[in-house]
Amino acid sequence: MSLPEIAEVLIVGAGPAGLACALSLHKKGCRNIIMVDATENNANGSRAMAIHAATLEVLSSIGVAQSLVDVGNPVQTMRGYDVGGNGFVTIADFSSLKSSRFPYLLVIPQTVTERVLGEHIKAAGIKVLRPFKAVGIQPDQHDKRYTTVLFEGGQTVKARYVIGADGARSAIRQAAGIDFKDPSAAPSALANSSLNQAALGDVTYTKPLPPLFDNPIFILSPNNLFLSAPLRVNEGDPSRMYRIVSGVPDSDTAPPSHPDKYYLQGLLDKSGLITAAGGAGIAIDEVSWSTRYKTRSCIADTFFTRLDGGQGGAILLIGDAAHIHSPAGGQGMNLGLRDAVSLGTTLAPLIASSSVDDTSLRAWADERRQLGLKIIKLTKSILGIASGQNGRGMVWIGGYVPVPIQWCTLRSWGLWVLNRSSWLQGLVAWRLSGLGNV
Protein backbone atom coordinates (compact mmCIF):
# COMPACT_ATOMS: atom_id res chain seq x y z
CA MET A 1 0.00 0.00 0.00
CA SER A 2 1.31 3.45 -0.88
CA LEU A 3 0.79 6.60 1.13
CA PRO A 4 -0.96 9.71 -0.18
CA GLU A 5 1.55 12.40 -1.07
CA ILE A 6 -0.04 15.39 0.67
CA ALA A 7 -2.57 16.32 3.35
CA GLU A 8 -3.58 19.24 5.51
CA VAL A 9 -3.11 17.11 8.63
CA LEU A 10 -0.91 14.06 9.15
CA ILE A 11 -1.44 12.25 12.47
CA VAL A 12 1.43 9.91 13.29
CA GLY A 13 0.23 7.32 15.79
CA ALA A 14 -3.17 5.65 16.09
CA GLY A 15 -3.36 5.09 19.82
CA PRO A 16 -6.10 6.70 21.92
CA ALA A 17 -4.74 10.25 21.52
CA GLY A 18 -4.26 10.04 17.77
CA LEU A 19 -7.69 8.50 17.19
CA ALA A 20 -9.43 11.07 19.41
CA CYS A 21 -7.67 13.94 17.67
CA ALA A 22 -8.79 12.68 14.26
CA LEU A 23 -12.37 12.41 15.48
CA SER A 24 -12.23 15.89 16.98
CA LEU A 25 -10.95 17.38 13.72
CA HIS A 26 -13.56 15.47 11.71
CA LYS A 27 -16.33 16.65 14.05
CA LYS A 28 -15.25 20.24 13.33
CA GLY A 29 -15.40 19.73 9.58
CA CYS A 30 -11.79 18.84 8.72
CA ARG A 31 -11.70 16.06 6.11
CA ASN A 32 -8.18 16.17 4.67
CA ILE A 33 -6.61 13.94 7.33
CA ILE A 34 -4.09 11.13 6.97
CA MET A 35 -3.51 8.76 9.90
CA VAL A 36 -0.59 6.35 10.04
CA ASP A 37 0.65 3.90 12.63
CA ALA A 38 3.84 1.87 12.87
CA THR A 39 2.12 -1.28 14.15
CA GLU A 40 -0.03 -3.93 12.55
CA ASN A 41 -3.57 -4.34 13.88
CA ASN A 42 -3.31 -1.82 16.69
CA ALA A 43 -0.74 -3.86 18.62
CA ASN A 44 0.01 -1.11 21.13
CA GLY A 45 -0.55 -2.95 24.41
CA SER A 46 -3.15 -2.29 27.11
CA ARG A 47 -1.58 -0.51 30.06
CA ALA A 48 -4.25 2.11 30.75
CA MET A 49 -7.38 0.82 32.42
CA ALA A 50 -9.64 3.71 33.41
CA ILE A 51 -11.34 6.81 32.05
CA HIS A 52 -12.16 9.67 34.40
CA ALA A 53 -15.20 11.95 34.43
CA ALA A 54 -13.48 14.95 32.82
CA THR A 55 -12.30 12.79 29.95
CA LEU A 56 -15.77 11.37 29.38
CA GLU A 57 -17.15 14.92 29.34
CA VAL A 58 -14.63 15.85 26.64
CA LEU A 59 -15.24 12.65 24.68
CA SER A 60 -18.98 13.30 24.74
CA SER A 61 -18.30 16.39 22.62
CA ILE A 62 -17.12 14.10 19.80
CA GLY A 63 -19.87 11.51 20.31
CA VAL A 64 -17.76 8.74 21.84
CA ALA A 65 -18.44 8.76 25.59
CA GLN A 66 -21.61 6.67 25.67
CA SER A 67 -20.09 3.98 23.45
CA LEU A 68 -17.29 3.61 26.00
CA VAL A 69 -19.65 3.59 28.98
CA ASP A 70 -21.67 0.82 27.31
CA VAL A 71 -18.69 -1.55 27.30
CA GLY A 72 -16.89 -0.37 30.45
CA ASN A 73 -17.41 -0.94 34.15
CA PRO A 74 -18.54 2.26 35.95
CA VAL A 75 -17.47 2.24 39.60
CA GLN A 76 -18.34 4.87 42.16
CA THR A 77 -15.98 3.99 44.99
CA MET A 78 -12.25 3.37 45.18
CA ARG A 79 -11.17 1.52 48.28
CA GLY A 80 -7.92 0.56 49.88
CA TYR A 81 -6.79 -2.09 52.30
CA ASP A 82 -4.20 -0.80 54.75
CA VAL A 83 -2.11 -3.77 55.82
CA GLY A 84 -0.61 -1.51 58.50
CA GLY A 85 -3.74 -1.62 60.63
CA ASN A 86 -6.73 0.32 59.26
CA GLY A 87 -8.11 -2.55 57.22
CA PHE A 88 -10.53 -1.43 54.52
CA VAL A 89 -10.77 2.31 53.90
CA THR A 90 -12.65 4.38 51.32
CA ILE A 91 -10.19 6.46 49.31
CA ALA A 92 -12.40 8.18 46.74
CA ASP A 93 -16.14 8.61 46.28
CA PHE A 94 -16.78 9.36 42.61
CA SER A 95 -20.55 9.54 43.16
CA SER A 96 -19.87 12.95 44.74
CA LEU A 97 -19.02 14.40 41.30
CA LYS A 98 -22.46 15.97 40.95
CA SER A 99 -21.33 18.54 38.39
CA SER A 100 -20.56 15.80 35.86
CA ARG A 101 -22.84 13.65 33.75
CA PHE A 102 -20.40 10.83 34.51
CA PRO A 103 -20.09 10.63 38.33
CA TYR A 104 -17.92 7.52 38.36
CA LEU A 105 -14.62 6.01 37.31
CA LEU A 106 -15.00 3.97 34.12
CA VAL A 107 -12.80 0.87 34.31
CA ILE A 108 -12.02 -0.18 30.75
CA PRO A 109 -8.85 -1.68 29.22
CA GLN A 110 -6.96 0.51 26.77
CA THR A 111 -7.47 -2.10 24.04
CA VAL A 112 -11.23 -1.71 24.37
CA THR A 113 -10.96 2.08 24.39
CA GLU A 114 -8.93 1.92 21.17
CA ARG A 115 -11.39 -0.51 19.62
CA VAL A 116 -14.34 1.80 20.32
CA LEU A 117 -12.47 4.84 19.02
CA GLY A 118 -11.47 2.80 15.97
CA GLU A 119 -15.10 1.94 15.27
CA HIS A 120 -16.00 5.63 15.32
CA ILE A 121 -13.01 6.40 13.08
CA LYS A 122 -14.21 3.81 10.57
CA ALA A 123 -17.77 5.18 10.70
CA ALA A 124 -16.38 8.65 9.97
CA GLY A 125 -14.64 7.32 6.86
CA ILE A 126 -11.12 7.90 8.19
CA LYS A 127 -8.60 5.19 7.36
CA VAL A 128 -5.62 4.25 9.53
CA LEU A 129 -2.76 3.31 7.22
CA ARG A 130 -0.48 0.55 8.59
CA PRO A 131 2.31 -0.27 9.11
CA PHE A 132 4.15 2.94 8.31
CA LYS A 133 6.94 3.97 10.66
CA ALA A 134 8.03 7.60 10.59
CA VAL A 135 11.81 8.01 10.69
CA GLY A 136 12.35 11.71 10.08
CA ILE A 137 10.99 15.10 9.07
CA GLN A 138 12.28 17.98 7.01
CA PRO A 139 10.98 21.30 5.67
CA ASP A 140 9.27 20.81 2.32
CA GLN A 141 11.50 21.94 -0.53
CA HIS A 142 8.71 23.51 -2.57
CA ASP A 143 6.32 25.04 -0.01
CA LYS A 144 7.71 26.18 3.34
CA ARG A 145 4.25 25.95 4.93
CA TYR A 146 4.52 22.16 4.73
CA THR A 147 6.62 19.52 6.47
CA THR A 148 7.77 16.37 4.66
CA VAL A 149 7.62 13.26 6.85
CA LEU A 150 9.94 10.41 5.89
CA PHE A 151 8.96 6.78 6.41
CA GLU A 152 10.82 3.49 6.43
CA GLY A 153 10.87 2.19 2.88
CA GLY A 154 11.41 5.64 1.42
CA GLN A 155 7.83 6.90 1.15
CA THR A 156 7.06 10.50 2.10
CA VAL A 157 4.01 12.56 3.00
CA LYS A 158 3.93 16.33 3.20
CA ALA A 159 1.46 18.02 5.50
CA ARG A 160 0.70 21.51 6.70
CA TYR A 161 0.22 20.21 10.24
CA VAL A 162 2.05 17.14 11.57
CA ILE A 163 0.69 15.78 14.85
CA GLY A 164 3.01 13.52 16.80
CA ALA A 165 0.89 11.00 18.68
CA ASP A 166 3.52 8.28 18.39
CA GLY A 167 4.27 7.58 22.01
CA ALA A 168 7.03 8.19 24.52
CA ARG A 169 9.76 7.44 21.96
CA SER A 170 8.14 9.75 19.44
CA ALA A 171 10.07 9.89 16.18
CA ILE A 172 8.30 13.16 15.35
CA ARG A 173 9.37 14.81 18.60
CA GLN A 174 12.95 13.62 18.26
CA ALA A 175 13.20 14.66 14.62
CA ALA A 176 11.86 18.11 15.51
CA GLY A 177 14.63 18.48 18.10
CA ILE A 178 12.26 18.96 21.04
CA ASP A 179 13.78 18.03 24.40
CA PHE A 180 11.96 15.49 26.58
CA LYS A 181 13.01 15.33 30.22
CA ASP A 182 11.89 15.23 33.82
CA PRO A 183 10.79 18.76 34.76
CA SER A 184 12.06 18.31 38.31
CA ALA A 185 15.63 17.22 38.95
CA ALA A 186 14.99 17.27 42.68
CA PRO A 187 11.44 16.05 43.46
CA SER A 188 9.93 16.78 46.85
CA ALA A 189 10.18 14.33 49.71
CA LEU A 190 6.65 13.13 49.05
CA ALA A 191 7.60 12.32 45.46
CA ASN A 192 10.42 9.90 46.38
CA SER A 193 9.66 6.22 45.91
CA SER A 194 11.65 3.06 45.41
CA LEU A 195 8.69 1.60 43.51
CA ASN A 196 9.78 2.65 40.05
CA GLN A 197 9.00 -0.64 38.34
CA ALA A 198 5.89 -2.79 38.24
CA ALA A 199 4.31 -5.87 36.71
CA LEU A 200 0.73 -6.00 35.53
CA GLY A 201 -1.64 -8.44 33.94
CA ASP A 202 -5.25 -9.23 33.09
CA VAL A 203 -6.11 -12.40 34.97
CA THR A 204 -8.92 -14.73 35.95
CA TYR A 205 -9.03 -16.64 39.22
CA THR A 206 -9.91 -20.24 39.94
CA LYS A 207 -12.87 -19.04 42.04
CA PRO A 208 -14.75 -15.74 42.40
CA LEU A 209 -13.45 -13.03 44.71
CA PRO A 210 -15.76 -11.61 47.40
CA PRO A 211 -18.23 -8.95 46.16
CA LEU A 212 -16.24 -6.10 47.73
CA PHE A 213 -13.65 -6.67 44.99
CA ASP A 214 -16.21 -5.52 42.42
CA ASN A 215 -14.61 -2.08 42.84
CA PRO A 216 -10.93 -1.20 42.41
CA ILE A 217 -8.96 -1.90 45.58
CA PHE A 218 -5.44 -0.82 46.47
CA ILE A 219 -3.53 -3.03 48.87
CA LEU A 220 -1.22 -0.71 50.81
CA SER A 221 1.59 -2.48 52.64
CA PRO A 222 4.65 -0.96 54.34
CA ASN A 223 6.87 -1.63 51.35
CA ASN A 224 4.64 -2.11 48.34
CA LEU A 225 1.48 -1.23 46.47
CA PHE A 226 -0.89 -3.68 44.76
CA LEU A 227 -4.02 -2.92 42.73
CA SER A 228 -6.90 -5.22 41.85
CA ALA A 229 -9.58 -3.82 39.52
CA PRO A 230 -12.46 -5.70 37.86
CA LEU A 231 -12.77 -5.27 34.14
CA ARG A 232 -16.14 -5.69 32.45
CA VAL A 233 -18.35 -7.17 35.18
CA ASN A 234 -20.61 -10.09 34.27
CA GLU A 235 -22.62 -10.87 37.37
CA GLY A 236 -22.33 -14.48 38.46
CA ASP A 237 -19.52 -15.24 36.02
CA PRO A 238 -16.78 -17.12 37.90
CA SER A 239 -14.28 -16.29 35.14
CA ARG A 240 -14.55 -12.52 35.73
CA MET A 241 -11.34 -10.80 34.65
CA TYR A 242 -9.28 -8.49 36.83
CA ARG A 243 -6.44 -6.11 36.09
CA ILE A 244 -3.74 -6.54 38.71
CA VAL A 245 -0.79 -4.20 39.12
CA SER A 246 2.02 -4.79 41.57
CA GLY A 247 4.95 -2.61 42.42
CA VAL A 248 8.32 -4.34 42.34
CA PRO A 249 10.85 -2.67 44.67
CA ASP A 250 13.96 -1.38 42.95
CA SER A 251 16.02 -3.69 45.16
CA ASP A 252 14.39 -6.70 43.45
CA THR A 253 15.24 -8.10 40.04
CA ALA A 254 13.38 -6.41 37.18
CA PRO A 255 10.14 -8.20 36.23
CA PRO A 256 10.13 -10.33 33.06
CA SER A 257 8.85 -8.59 29.93
CA HIS A 258 5.68 -10.72 29.96
CA PRO A 259 5.16 -12.05 33.50
CA ASP A 260 3.54 -15.49 33.59
CA LYS A 261 0.94 -16.60 36.10
CA TYR A 262 3.55 -18.03 38.48
CA TYR A 263 5.42 -14.74 38.68
CA LEU A 264 2.18 -12.78 39.14
CA GLN A 265 0.97 -15.31 41.72
CA GLY A 266 4.13 -14.73 43.73
CA LEU A 267 3.49 -10.99 43.76
CA LEU A 268 -0.14 -11.56 44.72
CA ASP A 269 0.81 -13.87 47.60
CA LYS A 270 3.11 -11.21 49.07
CA SER A 271 0.72 -8.31 48.50
CA GLY A 272 -1.80 -8.70 51.32
CA LEU A 273 -4.66 -9.38 48.89
CA ILE A 274 -5.31 -12.77 50.49
CA THR A 275 -5.60 -11.15 53.93
CA ALA A 276 -7.96 -8.53 52.50
CA ALA A 277 -10.11 -11.29 51.02
CA GLY A 278 -10.58 -12.89 54.43
CA GLY A 279 -7.71 -15.34 54.35
CA ALA A 280 -9.13 -17.55 51.61
CA GLY A 281 -6.67 -18.82 49.05
CA ILE A 282 -6.62 -16.88 45.79
CA ALA A 283 -5.13 -18.63 42.79
CA ILE A 284 -4.66 -17.17 39.32
CA ASP A 285 -6.21 -19.40 36.69
CA GLU A 286 -5.21 -17.72 33.42
CA VAL A 287 -3.29 -14.66 32.27
CA SER A 288 -4.72 -13.18 29.07
CA TRP A 289 -2.17 -10.36 28.83
CA SER A 290 0.75 -9.09 30.88
CA THR A 291 3.63 -6.67 30.71
CA ARG A 292 6.02 -4.68 32.86
CA TYR A 293 6.92 -1.02 33.01
CA LYS A 294 9.48 1.23 34.59
CA THR A 295 8.18 4.56 35.80
CA ARG A 296 9.69 7.82 34.67
CA SER A 297 8.36 11.33 34.25
CA CYS A 298 9.18 13.47 31.23
CA ILE A 299 7.58 16.37 29.40
CA ALA A 300 8.36 17.98 26.06
CA ASP A 301 9.86 21.46 26.21
CA THR A 302 7.08 22.61 23.89
CA PHE A 303 3.99 20.98 22.39
CA PHE A 304 4.11 23.20 19.30
CA THR A 305 6.89 24.36 17.03
CA ARG A 306 7.59 25.21 13.42
CA LEU A 307 10.52 24.01 11.36
CA ASP A 308 12.86 26.19 9.33
CA GLY A 309 13.44 28.81 12.00
CA GLY A 310 9.77 29.15 12.84
CA GLN A 311 8.71 29.70 9.23
CA GLY A 312 8.07 26.09 8.20
CA GLY A 313 5.34 23.52 8.75
CA ALA A 314 3.72 23.08 12.15
CA ILE A 315 4.66 20.23 14.50
CA LEU A 316 2.31 19.44 17.40
CA LEU A 317 2.59 16.83 20.16
CA ILE A 318 -0.14 15.04 22.11
CA GLY A 319 -0.39 12.10 24.49
CA ASP A 320 2.73 10.19 25.48
CA ALA A 321 4.71 12.00 22.79
CA ALA A 322 4.18 15.14 24.88
CA HIS A 323 4.31 13.81 28.45
CA ILE A 324 4.77 10.60 30.42
CA HIS A 325 4.62 9.89 34.15
CA SER A 326 3.75 7.32 36.77
CA PRO A 327 0.45 5.49 36.16
CA ALA A 328 -0.60 6.40 39.71
CA GLY A 329 -4.12 7.80 39.63
CA GLY A 330 -4.79 6.63 36.08
CA GLN A 331 -3.94 10.01 34.55
CA GLY A 332 -1.81 9.30 31.47
CA MET A 333 -4.26 8.19 28.78
CA ASN A 334 -6.87 10.59 30.19
CA LEU A 335 -4.61 13.59 29.81
CA GLY A 336 -3.66 12.48 26.30
CA LEU A 337 -7.30 12.14 25.23
CA ARG A 338 -8.05 15.62 26.52
CA ASP A 339 -4.96 16.97 24.73
CA ALA A 340 -6.25 15.42 21.54
CA VAL A 341 -9.82 16.69 21.58
CA SER A 342 -8.75 20.20 22.59
CA LEU A 343 -6.18 20.28 19.78
CA GLY A 344 -8.85 19.34 17.25
CA THR A 345 -11.07 22.13 18.53
CA THR A 346 -8.21 24.64 18.30
CA LEU A 347 -6.78 23.51 14.98
CA ALA A 348 -9.91 23.01 12.87
CA PRO A 349 -10.79 26.73 12.54
CA LEU A 350 -7.23 27.50 11.39
CA ILE A 351 -7.47 24.82 8.72
CA ALA A 352 -10.85 26.08 7.55
CA SER A 353 -9.63 29.67 7.26
CA SER A 354 -6.10 28.89 6.00
CA SER A 355 -4.92 31.17 8.81
CA VAL A 356 -1.21 31.56 9.45
CA ASP A 357 -1.73 33.15 12.88
CA ASP A 358 -0.22 30.85 15.51
CA THR A 359 -1.61 32.68 18.54
CA SER A 360 -4.25 30.07 19.37
CA LEU A 361 -1.87 27.15 18.84
CA ARG A 362 0.73 28.68 21.12
CA ALA A 363 -1.93 29.31 23.76
CA TRP A 364 -3.11 25.69 23.40
CA ALA A 365 0.44 24.37 23.72
CA ASP A 366 1.21 26.49 26.78
CA GLU A 367 -2.02 25.51 28.52
CA ARG A 368 -1.62 21.78 27.83
CA ARG A 369 2.00 21.83 28.99
CA GLN A 370 1.04 23.51 32.26
CA LEU A 371 -1.62 20.85 32.81
CA GLY A 372 0.97 18.18 32.05
CA LEU A 373 3.29 19.63 34.68
CA LYS A 374 0.46 19.57 37.23
CA ILE A 375 -0.28 15.92 36.48
CA ILE A 376 3.39 14.94 36.77
CA LYS A 377 3.54 16.59 40.19
CA LEU A 378 0.29 14.89 41.24
CA THR A 379 1.34 11.41 40.13
CA LYS A 380 4.75 11.67 41.80
CA SER A 381 3.06 12.58 45.07
CA ILE A 382 0.46 9.81 44.76
CA LEU A 383 3.11 7.18 44.10
CA GLY A 384 5.32 8.41 46.91
CA ILE A 385 2.51 8.47 49.48
CA ALA A 386 0.87 5.22 48.35
CA SER A 387 4.05 3.16 48.22
CA GLY A 388 5.12 4.03 51.76
CA GLN A 389 8.69 4.16 50.50
CA ASN A 390 9.54 7.65 51.65
CA GLY A 391 11.69 6.75 54.68
CA ARG A 392 11.19 9.02 57.68
CA GLY A 393 9.17 12.17 57.99
CA MET A 394 8.88 14.62 60.86
CA VAL A 395 5.97 15.48 63.14
CA TRP A 396 6.23 18.70 65.13
CA ILE A 397 4.69 18.41 68.60
CA GLY A 398 3.22 21.74 69.67
CA GLY A 399 4.91 23.25 66.66
CA TYR A 400 8.30 23.13 68.42
CA VAL A 401 9.40 19.55 69.16
CA PRO A 402 10.41 17.47 66.10
CA VAL A 403 9.59 13.76 66.29
CA PRO A 404 10.82 11.47 63.48
CA ILE A 405 8.26 9.01 62.19
CA GLN A 406 8.01 6.48 59.37
CA TRP A 407 6.09 7.73 56.33
CA CYS A 408 4.03 4.53 56.21
CA THR A 409 2.81 5.34 59.74
CA LEU A 410 1.86 8.83 58.62
CA ARG A 411 0.10 7.27 55.66
CA SER A 412 -1.93 5.04 57.97
CA TRP A 413 -2.94 8.07 60.03
CA GLY A 414 -3.97 9.87 56.87
CA LEU A 415 -6.03 6.90 55.71
CA TRP A 416 -7.74 6.73 59.10
CA VAL A 417 -8.83 10.35 58.72
CA LEU A 418 -9.77 9.91 55.05
CA ASN A 419 -11.99 6.92 55.84
CA ARG A 420 -14.02 9.06 58.22
CA SER A 421 -14.54 12.08 55.98
CA SER A 422 -16.92 11.96 53.04
CA TRP A 423 -15.74 15.47 52.16
CA LEU A 424 -12.13 14.30 51.80
CA GLN A 425 -13.24 11.27 49.79
CA GLY A 426 -15.05 13.62 47.43
CA LEU A 427 -11.99 15.87 47.23
CA VAL A 428 -9.78 12.92 46.24
CA ALA A 429 -12.33 11.94 43.58
CA TRP A 430 -12.39 15.52 42.28
CA ARG A 431 -8.59 15.69 42.04
CA LEU A 432 -8.38 12.36 40.23
CA SER A 433 -11.35 13.07 37.94
CA GLY A 434 -9.62 15.92 36.13
CA LEU A 435 -12.72 18.12 36.34
CA GLY A 436 -10.59 20.95 37.69
CA ASN A 437 -7.93 20.43 35.01
CA VAL A 438 -9.68 19.64 31.73
VENGI-V615437 format. One record per residue. N is the residue number from 1. RES is the residue in one small letter. SS is DSSP state (A for helix, B for strand, O for the rest). PSI is psi in whole degrees, -180 to 180 (none if undefined). Layout:
BEGIN
N/RES/SS/PSI
N/RES/SS/PSI
END
This chain:
BEGIN
1/m/O/135
2/s/O/156
3/l/O/147
4/p/O/154
5/e/O/-25
6/i/B/149
7/a/B/160
8/e/B/-46
9/v/B/129
10/l/B/118
11/i/B/118
12/v/B/108
13/g/O/121
14/a/O/43
15/g/O/-168
16/p/A/-44
17/a/A/-46
18/g/A/-44
19/l/A/-44
20/a/A/-37
21/c/A/-43
22/a/A/-42
23/l/A/-39
24/s/A/-45
25/l/A/-44
26/h/A/-41
27/k/A/-31
28/k/O/9
29/g/O/1
30/c/O/126
31/r/O/-20
32/n/O/71
33/i/B/134
34/i/B/131
35/m/B/133
36/v/B/155
37/d/B/146
38/a/O/-15
39/t/O/161
40/e/O/135
41/n/O/39
42/n/O/41
43/a/O/63
44/n/O/2
45/g/O/-177
46/s/O/44
47/r/O/-45
48/a/O/150
49/m/O/11
50/a/B/149
51/i/B/128
52/h/O/168
53/a/A/-44
54/a/A/-37
55/t/A/-41
56/l/A/-38
57/e/A/-45
58/v/A/-42
59/l/A/-25
60/s/A/-26
61/s/O/-18
62/i/O/14
63/g/O/27
64/v/O/-24
65/a/A/-49
66/q/A/-35
67/s/A/-35
68/l/A/-43
69/v/A/-38
70/d/A/-26
71/v/A/2
72/g/O/-176
73/n/B/97
74/p/B/127
75/v/B/142
76/q/O/-13
77/t/B/135
78/m/B/125
79/r/B/164
80/g/B/159
81/y/B/113
82/d/B/103
83/v/O/-24
84/g/O/-6
85/g/O/-23
86/n/O/-18
87/g/B/-141
88/f/B/135
89/v/B/147
90/t/B/125
91/i/B/-43
92/a/B/138
93/d/B/97
94/f/A/-17
95/s/A/-13
96/s/A/-6
97/l/O/66
98/k/O/-23
99/s/O/-9
100/s/O/150
101/r/O/-6
102/f/O/71
103/p/O/64
104/y/O/172
105/l/B/124
106/l/B/109
107/v/B/120
108/i/O/127
109/p/O/150
110/q/A/-35
111/t/A/-38
112/v/A/-41
113/t/A/-46
114/e/A/-37
115/r/A/-44
116/v/A/-46
117/l/A/-39
118/g/A/-37
119/e/A/-40
120/h/A/-36
121/i/A/-45
122/k/A/-43
123/a/A/-29
124/a/O/-7
125/g/O/16
126/i/O/129
127/k/O/141
128/v/B/117
129/l/B/125
130/r/B/160
131/p/O/122
132/f/O/113
133/k/O/118
134/a/B/138
135/v/B/-7
136/g/B/167
137/i/B/156
138/q/B/154
139/p/B/139
140/d/O/138
141/q/O/-23
142/h/O/-25
143/d/O/108
144/k/O/-13
145/r/O/-14
146/y/O/154
147/t/B/136
148/t/B/123
149/v/B/130
150/l/B/138
151/f/B/156
152/e/O/138
153/g/O/-9
154/g/O/-6
155/q/O/155
156/t/B/153
157/v/B/134
158/k/B/139
159/a/B/149
160/r/B/-37
161/y/B/123
162/v/B/122
163/i/B/116
164/g/B/107
165/a/O/34
166/d/O/33
167/g/O/-179
168/a/O/-28
169/r/O/33
170/s/O/118
171/a/A/-34
172/i/A/-47
173/r/A/-46
174/q/A/-42
175/a/A/-29
176/a/O/-6
177/g/O/28
178/i/O/123
179/d/O/151
180/f/B/104
181/k/B/167
182/d/O/127
183/p/O/-12
184/s/O/110
185/a/O/-22
186/a/O/81
187/p/O/158
188/s/O/167
189/a/A/-36
190/l/A/-17
191/a/A/-8
192/n/O/137
193/s/O/142
194/s/O/8
195/l/O/74
196/n/O/8
197/q/B/154
198/a/B/160
199/a/B/145
200/l/B/157
201/g/B/158
202/d/B/118
203/v/B/159
204/t/B/157
205/y/B/162
206/t/O/-19
207/k/O/158
208/p/O/147
209/l/O/161
210/p/O/155
211/p/A/-28
212/l/A/-16
213/f/A/10
214/d/A/-12
215/n/O/158
216/p/O/138
217/i/B/130
218/f/B/130
219/i/B/114
220/l/B/106
221/s/B/170
222/p/O/-24
223/n/O/18
224/n/B/173
225/l/B/131
226/f/B/136
227/l/B/135
228/s/B/125
229/a/B/128
230/p/B/139
231/l/O/-151
232/r/O/119
233/v/O/126
234/n/O/103
235/e/O/133
236/g/O/1
237/d/O/112
238/p/O/-13
239/s/O/21
240/r/O/139
241/m/B/145
242/y/B/143
243/r/B/124
244/i/B/141
245/v/B/128
246/s/B/130
247/g/B/149
248/v/O/110
249/p/O/145
250/d/O/-25
251/s/O/-16
252/d/O/164
253/t/O/146
254/a/O/142
255/p/O/155
256/p/O/160
257/s/O/-33
258/h/O/85
259/p/O/133
260/d/O/180
261/k/A/-26
262/y/A/-40
263/y/A/-47
264/l/A/-37
265/q/A/-39
266/g/A/-41
267/l/A/-41
268/l/A/-44
269/d/A/-32
270/k/A/-7
271/s/A/-27
272/g/O/-1
273/l/A/-39
274/i/A/-42
275/t/A/-43
276/a/A/-31
277/a/O/9
278/g/O/13
279/g/O/-7
280/a/O/145
281/g/O/138
282/i/O/119
283/a/O/131
284/i/B/131
285/d/B/-57
286/e/B/152
287/v/B/114
288/s/B/-23
289/w/B/144
290/s/B/159
291/t/B/-177
292/r/B/164
293/y/B/157
294/k/B/126
295/t/O/134
296/r/O/157
297/s/O/127
298/c/B/153
299/i/B/143
300/a/B/145
301/d/O/-31
302/t/O/150
303/f/O/-1
304/f/B/132
305/t/B/170
306/r/B/144
307/l/A/177
308/d/A/50
309/g/A/28
310/g/A/2
311/q/O/-7
312/g/O/-160
313/g/O/158
314/a/B/137
315/i/B/127
316/l/B/147
317/l/B/138
318/i/O/162
319/g/A/-146
320/d/A/-20
321/a/A/-23
322/a/O/-32
323/h/B/142
324/i/B/156
325/h/O/-179
326/s/O/145
327/p/O/0
328/a/O/128
329/g/O/-2
330/g/O/47
331/q/O/-26
332/g/A/-62
333/m/A/-36
334/n/A/-47
335/l/A/-40
336/g/A/-40
337/l/A/-39
338/r/A/-36
339/d/A/-49
340/a/A/-48
341/v/A/-40
342/s/A/-34
343/l/A/-43
344/g/A/-42
345/t/A/-37
346/t/A/-39
347/l/A/-36
348/a/A/-45
349/p/A/-32
350/l/A/-39
351/i/A/-44
352/a/A/-33
353/s/A/-4
354/s/O/30
355/s/O/147
356/v/O/11
357/d/O/119
358/d/O/8
359/t/A/-47
360/s/A/-35
361/l/A/-39
362/r/A/-39
363/a/A/-43
364/w/A/-48
365/a/A/-42
366/d/A/-44
367/e/A/-46
368/r/A/-35
369/r/A/-41
370/q/A/-39
371/l/A/-39
372/g/A/-42
373/l/A/-40
374/k/A/-42
375/i/A/-39
376/i/A/-45
377/k/A/-43
378/l/A/-48
379/t/A/-34
380/k/A/-43
381/s/A/-43
382/i/A/-47
383/l/A/-42
384/g/A/-45
385/i/A/-46
386/a/A/-36
387/s/A/-20
388/g/O/23
389/q/O/30
390/n/O/8
391/g/O/-136
392/r/B/143
393/g/B/-165
394/m/B/128
395/v/B/134
396/w/B/112
397/i/B/122
398/g/O/11
399/g/O/1
400/y/O/-31
401/v/B/113
402/p/B/132
403/v/B/116
404/p/B/145
405/i/B/148
406/q/B/140
407/w/A/-35
408/c/A/-29
409/t/A/-43
410/l/A/-40
411/r/A/-43
412/s/A/-40
413/w/A/-45
414/g/A/-41
415/l/A/-36
416/w/A/-45
417/v/A/-45
418/l/A/-40
419/n/A/-17
420/r/O/8
421/s/O/106
422/s/A/-30
423/w/A/-45
424/l/A/-37
425/q/A/-38
426/g/A/-37
427/l/A/-43
428/v/A/-45
429/a/A/-42
430/w/A/-46
431/r/A/-41
432/l/A/-33
433/s/A/-25
434/g/O/1
435/l/O/-23
436/g/O/-5
437/n/O/60
438/v/O/none
END
